[in-house]
């Protein structure tokens, strides 16, 4: 009995204090955090910081900077970019790239305008617009997979092809006056009242559906597992060992990117009510920037399509803050470049730590 008492007496001073135990548990949880989530967490943190800065600088006694109207406007103005970035996410996850999407947007917009001038019905026009993007993506996919051409070169060739065809369709801006198309473009549901009114329009719904479908495909299907496997950096060996169809999937990701570009071309036509051969210059770089800011590694194999959605919000919010500051629009490129550089460095650090 005496020895048991002595044992309890000597053991109690060595017990871990509650505070130290809590800190140890927190460090253990952080250590178990999958590093794949770090870029996405960085994207969310960036968005929160930017919203905090906007709230501090631009809120008034009568109006808050952060409200539903802000997010509604961000999605209205960037719905086409969200669709483009979703398609680009599939390609980048496999370690590829698609430089043609901006030119496809221009080609689709002009083709839609020209078909309406020719009197083609609205459903046919919409289907043709999406099909143009699909065919462009299929052409890139076949060149990459069948003829073993580098994605950069293959997509660059299709970019020049699409831009040239846009000039063949028209070298002038063409207005889109079709009543049915105008009704689709202007449809929306409003919420709230006064200065707090916000709305949901057709472009936002299309972009949300595309984002949710992409999330399902990438995270809940065999196809999605193959996409991640192709970007693992082993030239598709892991995909072949698992018995997955890597060859077909490599083509399909470019078909998805092209189809998204076709949809984005229609959404951009909704936004501008016109088609123009110089539309979309640099738009492919905007989509790539949104994907990288959203946490997808350019090397492939790591990334989340919902992170791409947050990346598009960051991209749009930078534009809003620049406009609120009264700076010239070219400052948008400067700040996007800074944010993109920070995420590229973060990705590099994570890649090095994964290899080590």
PyMOL commands that set and color helices and strands:
alter all, ss='L'
color gray80, all
select helices_A, chain A and resi 2-12+18-32+35-58+68-93+101-117+122-145+151-169+179-186+194-196+202-220+222-230+237-241+246-272+283-293+305-325+330-355
alter helices_A, ss='H'
color red, helices_A
select strands_A, chain A and resi 174-175+188-191+198-201+274-275
alter strands_A, ss='S'
color yellow, strands_A
deselect
rebuild
show_as cartoon
